[in-house]
């Protein structure tokens, strides 16, 4: 019984530690607070079921992030015909950052395809290498580079002058 209790405590501690970061990544790729919560819960459920593999992975955090991104892409494939885009994004909680700038970035990210969004979030928000991003999304390194360049070009175009503010210029 003590071993089972230790295992449960280990899983719970890991999931509490990884949840906030998973949620931020999920929110960035899907743009919907409630869907992001659902994606994180599904990811944590999948991680719990395959805990042995998660625990033995070289990087358990990367393993779980991979589960999240694949869960998101699967969700997009399954629900592509049922969801309709909206004209305006719902209000987001106030933060210390410029809300108009955050909204502009969220709208610009929404213009990207789901896979391009996942690449951008992993590469530039999660600060993953091309190889790590490729592994997590099941893409080739060249495909990640091409998607990154195309997505960044789209973001620069859609953000216009706000790009300089985001880049800290």
Secondary structure, DSSP 8 states (H G I E B T S, - for coil): -HHHHHHHHHHHHHHHHHHHHHHHHHHHHH--HHHHHHHHHHHHHHHHHTHHHHHHSS-HHHHHHHHHHHHHHHHHHHHTTT----SS-------SS-HHHHHHHHHHHHTS-HHHHHHHIIIIIS---HHHHHHHHT--HHHHHHHHHHHHHHHHHHHTTHHHHHTT-
